[in-house]
Amino acid sequence: MSKRFRHFVIVGKTASADQWAGFMMIAALIFALLSVNSPLKSAYDVFHHTKVAVSFGDFILHKSLVFWINEGLMAFFFLSVTLEIKREILEGHLSGARKILLPAFAAIGGIVVPAAIYLFINRNSPELIHGWAIPTATDIALSLGILSLLGKQVPLELKLFLAALAIFDDLGGILIIALFYGSQMTVSHLFFSLLGIFALFVLNRFGVSRASLYIVTGIFLWLTFQESGIHPTIAGVAVGLALPLRLNLPRPNIPLLFVEQGLHFWVAFIIVPLFAFFNAGIVLDDMSIKNLGSPPALAIVVGLVLGKPVGIIIFAWLAHIFGFSTLGEDVNWRQMIGVALLGGMGFTMALFFNSLAFSGNGILEIGRIAILAGSLVSGAAGFFWLRFNLPQS
């Protein structure tokens, strides 16, 4: 089987999986909207804030259910994302420099431009500045799911570009969380966090192949991050970076591949839809022109609908002009504009950034409304643009 054909098979399966994952996420979104806009709202609110406690000896962590979804289960989401990024860079279709640079530059533009738009619109509101990362995200499941609806007329290179763009976008999101969304650090607990990181380094350095040891260490690291002020979901990133790929073992037994394959179903079909359900409960009466025209909502919508595609295209064009990378033979710039428009679908990560920036704040609801509106407009615009600019079968 040729390398190109293997890529086609892999991408075809990924597109199908992402399409179904996207449907699951949309179903969770609709269920959440129906719940909060019906007599079920009180039950939704009670369920949302139900307290769940985890104890170990004298240690007790007593938090709401939404905390365990957003801070706990989403650590596995970031573990899955990190494993995908690592595998693609080490041996996937991002393993060559010229393959990496086009989507990498595009992802940088897709982060910088919408962030700049958000900061400009809210430049006189210090309480809103913290939400600058919200319009920088691209939802890989939804964007690839929409692209897959266009069928076989989508060139392989276009699918690969969007997948790589979303991967680098997630990497940028991970860095943003690590650098900008931690709380004040507690030095006494930070020592134990460093101990957990060192343990992961030792496991990797000595080629330990038992994935369970990495996961247990990651749970310890999550607890120490939670107490030390580092955002706990970064524990998933640390475990993903530590899990080895290049070991002299049968492929199914390699720790990185074993964990990635084991997590895929749970992340795509359980964790992400649960996150959507718990974070997309928008009261539709609030979707007024007044709210959508408010500075934070306007900045998010404009950032997603215009900032993302403009940043993606300009930076991809610069990479092409300066010879860092080139377009695929079957792809043109009109088609790239369509993919860039799909890049404005920022649902999962955008909601996550929104919860980090405006937790316990009345702006949280406005942010959700803007994310939903911006993602819907971006998805529709990308679909119809590509529908008329792809080769007709």
SVG drawing of the C-alpha trace seen along z (x, -y; Angstrom):
<svg xmlns="http://www.w3.org/2000/svg" viewBox="-42 -53 59 60">
<polyline fill="none" stroke="black" stroke-width="0.4" points="0.0,0.0 1.4,-3.4 2.1,-6.0 -0.3,-8.4 -3.1,-5.8 -2.4,-5.0 -2.9,-8.7 -6.2,-8.6 -7.5,-5.7 -6.4,-7.2 -7.9,-10.6 -11.1,-9.0 -11.6,-7.1 -10.7,-10.2 -13.2,-12.3 -16.0,-9.7 -15.1,-9.5 -15.0,-13.3 -18.3,-13.6 -20.0,-11.3 -18.2,-13.0 -19.5,-16.3 -23.0,-15.0 -22.7,-13.8 -21.5,-17.3 -24.3,-19.0 -26.8,-16.6 -25.4,-17.5 -25.6,-21.2 -29.3,-20.9 -30.1,-18.9 -28.5,-21.6 -30.4,-24.3 -33.7,-22.4 -33.0,-21.9 -32.3,-25.5 -35.1,-26.8 -37.9,-24.6 -39.3,-23.6 -36.2,-21.3 -34.0,-24.4 -34.2,-24.0 -33.2,-20.4 -30.3,-21.3 -29.0,-23.9 -29.2,-21.5 -27.4,-18.8 -24.9,-21.3 -23.9,-22.3 -24.3,-19.0 -21.3,-18.5 -19.1,-15.5 -16.3,-14.8 -13.1,-12.7 -11.1,-11.9 -7.8,-10.1 -6.8,-9.9 -7.0,-13.4 -7.2,-14.9 -10.7,-15.9 -11.6,-17.6 -15.2,-18.7 -16.3,-20.3 -19.3,-20.7 -20.0,-18.3 -19.2,-20.9 -15.7,-21.3 -15.1,-17.5 -16.1,-17.8 -14.1,-21.0 -11.1,-20.4 -11.0,-16.6 -12.3,-14.9 -11.0,-17.6 -7.5,-16.6 -8.0,-13.4 -9.1,-15.5 -5.8,-17.4 -4.0,-14.1 -5.6,-12.8 -4.8,-16.0 -1.1,-15.9 -0.7,-12.3 -2.1,-13.1 0.2,-16.1 3.2,-14.1 2.5,-11.1 1.9,-13.3 5.1,-15.2 7.3,-12.2 6.0,-9.9 2.8,-11.3 2.0,-13.7 3.6,-16.5 7.0,-14.7 8.6,-16.8 9.6,-20.5 7.8,-21.7 4.6,-19.7 4.7,-21.3 5.3,-25.0 2.2,-25.8 -0.4,-24.7 1.9,-25.9 2.1,-29.5 -1.6,-29.4 -2.4,-28.4 -0.2,-31.2 -2.1,-33.7 -5.4,-32.2 -4.4,-32.9 -2.7,-36.3 -5.3,-38.1 -8.5,-37.2 -6.7,-37.9 -5.7,-41.3 -9.2,-42.0 -10.6,-41.1 -8.0,-43.2 -8.7,-46.2 -12.4,-46.1 -12.1,-45.7 -9.1,-47.9 -10.9,-50.2 -12.4,-47.4 -9.7,-45.8 -12.3,-43.4 -12.9,-42.0 -9.3,-41.7 -8.9,-38.3 -11.1,-36.8 -8.7,-37.5 -8.0,-33.8 -11.7,-32.8 -11.8,-33.6 -8.4,-31.9 -9.7,-28.3 -10.7,-25.9 -12.8,-22.8 -11.3,-19.9 -14.3,-17.6 -16.8,-20.2 -14.6,-21.6 -13.6,-18.3 -17.1,-17.0 -18.5,-19.9 -15.7,-19.3 -16.6,-15.6 -20.2,-16.5 -18.8,-17.7 -17.8,-14.1 -15.2,-12.9 -14.9,-16.2 -12.7,-17.5 -9.0,-17.1 -6.9,-15.0 -4.4,-17.8 -7.2,-20.1 -8.3,-17.5 -4.7,-17.1 -4.2,-20.9 -7.4,-21.4 -6.5,-18.5 -2.9,-19.8 -4.2,-23.4 -6.6,-22.2 -3.8,-20.2 -1.4,-23.2 -4.4,-25.3 -4.9,-22.9 -1.1,-23.1 -1.4,-26.9 -4.4,-26.5 -2.4,-24.3 0.4,-26.9 -2.1,-29.7 -3.6,-27.8 -0.2,-26.9 1.1,-30.5 -1.9,-32.7 -4.7,-30.9 -3.1,-29.5 -3.9,-31.0 -1.5,-32.3 1.1,-29.5 1.6,-27.9 5.3,-27.1 4.8,-24.4 2.6,-22.4 4.7,-23.3 7.5,-21.1 5.2,-18.0 4.3,-19.1 7.9,-19.2 8.3,-15.8 5.5,-14.4 7.1,-15.9 10.4,-14.4 8.8,-11.0 7.3,-11.2 10.7,-12.1 12.3,-9.1 9.6,-6.7 10.2,-8.0 14.0,-8.1 14.2,-4.4 11.6,-3.4 9.0,-2.1 6.3,-0.5 3.5,-0.2 1.0,-2.9 -0.7,-2.5 2.3,-3.9 2.2,-7.1 -1.6,-7.5 -1.2,-7.0 1.6,-9.5 -0.5,-11.9 -3.4,-11.6 -0.9,-12.6 0.3,-15.4 -3.3,-16.6 -3.9,-16.8 -0.7,-18.7 -1.4,-21.1 -4.9,-21.7 -3.3,-22.7 -0.3,-24.6 -2.2,-27.0 -1.2,-25.5 -4.3,-24.6 -4.9,-20.9 -5.7,-20.0 -2.0,-20.6 -1.4,-17.3 -2.8,-15.6 -0.3,-17.4 2.6,-16.3 1.5,-12.7 1.1,-12.9 4.6,-14.3 6.0,-11.5 4.4,-8.5 7.0,-6.9 6.4,-6.2 9.7,-4.9 10.1,-1.6 11.1,1.8 7.7,3.3 4.8,4.5 2.8,1.5 -0.3,2.2 1.8,2.4 3.6,-0.9 2.4,-3.1 1.5,-6.2 -0.5,-4.3 -2.2,-2.1 -3.4,-5.1 -4.3,-7.2 -6.5,-4.4 -8.0,-3.6 -8.9,-7.2 -10.4,-8.0 -13.9,-6.7 -14.2,-8.1 -12.9,-11.6 -14.9,-11.9 -18.2,-10.4 -18.3,-10.9 -16.0,-13.6 -16.5,-16.2 -20.3,-15.9 -20.5,-16.0 -18.4,-19.2 -20.7,-20.6 -23.8,-19.8 -22.4,-21.3 -21.1,-24.5 -23.6,-25.3 -26.7,-25.9 -27.7,-29.2 -30.9,-30.9 -32.2,-31.8 -34.0,-34.9 -30.5,-36.3 -29.6,-36.1 -30.7,-39.6 -29.1,-42.2 -28.1,-44.1 -26.1,-41.1 -24.6,-40.2 -23.7,-43.8 -21.9,-44.1 -18.1,-44.5 -17.2,-41.0 -19.7,-39.3 -18.8,-41.5 -15.1,-40.8 -15.7,-37.0 -18.0,-36.9 -15.8,-39.1 -12.7,-37.3 -14.1,-33.9 -15.9,-34.9 -13.3,-37.3 -10.2,-37.2 -9.6,-33.5 -9.9,-33.2 -8.0,-36.4 -5.1,-35.3 -5.0,-31.8 -4.9,-32.9 -2.4,-35.8 0.1,-33.7 -0.3,-30.7 0.3,-33.0 3.4,-34.4 4.8,-30.9 4.1,-30.2 5.6,-33.5 8.8,-33.1 9.2,-29.6 8.8,-27.9 6.1,-25.6 3.8,-25.2 0.2,-24.3 -0.7,-20.8 -1.0,-20.1 -4.8,-19.7 -5.5,-22.7 -5.9,-26.4 -6.3,-29.5 -10.0,-29.8 -10.4,-26.4 -8.0,-27.5 -10.3,-30.4 -13.1,-27.9 -11.0,-25.9 -10.0,-29.1 -13.6,-30.0 -14.2,-26.6 -11.3,-27.5 -13.7,-29.9 -15.7,-27.1 -14.2,-27.4 -16.8,-25.5 -15.0,-23.2 -11.8,-25.1 -13.6,-28.5 -16.1,-27.4 -13.2,-26.2 -11.4,-29.5 -14.6,-31.3 -15.1,-29.3 -11.5,-30.1 -11.7,-33.8 -15.2,-34.6 -15.9,-31.9 -18.5,-33.1 -19.0,-36.2 -22.1,-37.4 -20.1,-37.8 -19.9,-33.9 -23.3,-33.7 -22.6,-36.4 -19.4,-34.6 -21.4,-31.3 -23.9,-33.1 -21.2,-34.7 -19.3,-31.4 -22.4,-29.7 -23.3,-32.5 -19.7,-32.8 -19.3,-29.1 -22.6,-28.7 -21.8,-31.6 -18.3,-30.3 -19.5,-26.7 -22.2,-27.8 -19.9,-30.2 -17.1,-27.6 -19.5,-24.9 -21.2,-27.1 -17.9,-28.7 -16.4,-25.3 -19.6,-23.9 -19.2,-26.4 -15.4,-26.3 -14.6,-22.6 -14.4,-20.5 -17.8,-19.1 -17.9,-15.3"/>
</svg>
